Amino acid sequence: MRIVMASAEVAPFARVGGLSDVAGALSKATAAAGHEVSVFLPKYRSIDVDAFSFVKLDEVLSVPMGDGEESVELWRGTMPGNDDVAVYLIGHDGYFDREGIYIDPATKHGYPDEVERYALFSRAVLETAVELDLTPDVLHLNDHHTAMAAVYLREFYGGVEGLGGAGVIFSIHNLGYLGQFDPSLLPSLGLPADACVPGSPFEYFGTVSTLKLGIEFADYVNTVSERYAEEISSSPEFGLGLEGVLAAKRDAGRLLGILNGVDYSVWDPSVDELIPARYSTDDMSGKVVCRKALLERSGLPVDADAPVIGLVSRLADQKGFDLLREEADAILATGAMLVILGTGQQEYHEFFEGLAEKHPSEVAAHLTFNNELAHLIEAGSDMFLMPSRYEPCGLNQMYSLRYGTVPVVRATGGLADTVQDFDPAAGTGTGFVFEEYTASAMLECIERAVAAYGDESAWAGLVSRGMALDYSWGASAGKYVELYGRARAVAVA
């Protein structure tokens, strides 16, 4: 099959969150399975086109937007690690030649023209597919940024040979980002001003949600774990008012969960070039070296016997940092040390800065993005904490399992699908899991983990069971390929 994937971020070119890792890894795995894959993302200022050997194409496209047109330029390259994957950059300096990707560093807020930026990108993907004769069987869209491509395909390209018959997959990586905007903006996107009426795909509580449009206009919708697919289609807490639309898709057999995979060529301590010593279940001595390096880099005592709890995350309410803030002192009272890496809400920046200042021998706060340090935290920590309010899939818990870093997680979304709670009596489990979203439940779970850390034999069993798990992209990519086939069949019918 010929697959066109569109994503606002794709590793290794542009990275903000897990979406980038998924888009990069899935494209390679799909191509490795024998399919023709073309990947699209915006040409952000941060992408080094020379380092990745992108070539500017002669074509300059005029993309219809509202009553006028916008000119976009095209760059073509290939995916590092699989030259069979074509990668296209959509260039528009007014929208994408900016210091940040989603956030303006000067204001610390999202760009106010987000909807227009990604609507142009979405339509440019379709125009490029026509111009370059890509003739996709399936268009795979990701999150609200690319959802408008499904709308434009159905509204304007239905009769276009080589494109109009493509099936559409819409992947929800995080339902919390709805892409909401005022209906008055519709004409500037080339859509009718009166489209937003109750009961229509364009109406979401008096606004328009591009994410809802992606759900409504796609042939199939998937999200990134089975548990999360169930949560968002059955609960107002998780569905955010879209549970009814999602339930209809589910009942029609058009909504499913496919767990994200891990790219073990990047995230495996036996081959990881970003950590100071490699290791595996056959020889764990390298983990000791990594632990020492992490403590040294973090300014924490290297000879401490206390367990090191790592966190690598966006600092946001969704990730459970309100719980951690409530019980931080009690967590440190267990004897554990904390190493945090991430950026996000200013209140959590201030909190972790203050906590590290108050407990300089127990807490290190790296309030930045640093990929090399993220790898070191995975390798050098003893435990990894993810107390998320909701977590569509989560990748760090799967990274942690492979690195012998025992995850401590809340039972939600992909966390529940990938981490089995430790049972000391049966000698089973791969981590520590709590159910209720409360600070006390999280603390009790951490206390169990710290107690188990003191039992060398039990801990070694936890580590070895986790490292033996296989969450590689092979199985997940196979499920996507099956889904692509179903979407193509529906579109052709």
Secondary structure as UniProt FT lines:
FT   STRAND          2..6
FT   TURN            11..13
FT   HELIX           18..32
FT   TURN            33..34
FT   STRAND          36..42
FT   TURN            45..46
FT   TURN            49..53
FT   STRAND          55..65
FT   TURN            66..67
FT   STRAND          68..79
FT   TURN            80..81
FT   STRAND          82..91
FT   HELIX           93..96
FT   STRAND          103..104
FT   TURN            105..108
FT   STRAND          109..110
FT   TURN            112..113
FT   HELIX           114..131
FT   TURN            132..133
FT   STRAND          138..142
FT   HELIX           143..146
FT   HELIX           148..156
FT   TURN            158..159
FT   TURN            161..165
FT   STRAND          167..172
FT   TURN            175..176
FT   STRAND          180..181
FT   HELIX           183..189
FT   TURN            193..194
FT   TURN            198..199
FT   TURN            201..202
FT   TURN            205..206
FT   STRAND          207..209
FT   HELIX           210..217
FT   STRAND          220..223
FT   HELIX           226..234
FT   HELIX           236..239
FT   TURN            240..241
FT   HELIX           243..251
FT   TURN            252..253
FT   STRAND          255..257
FT   TURN            264..266
FT   TURN            269..271
FT   TURN            273..274
FT   TURN            281..282
FT   HELIX           285..298
FT   TURN            302..303
FT   STRAND          308..312
FT   HELIX           317..319
FT   HELIX           321..333
FT   TURN            334..335
FT   STRAND          337..341
FT   HELIX           346..358
FT   TURN            360..362
FT   STRAND          363..366
FT   HELIX           371..380
FT   STRAND          383..386
FT   HELIX           396..402
FT   TURN            403..404
FT   STRAND          406..410
FT   HELIX           413..418
FT   TURN            424..427
FT   STRAND          431..434
FT   HELIX           439..453
FT   HELIX           456..468
FT   HELIX           473..492
//
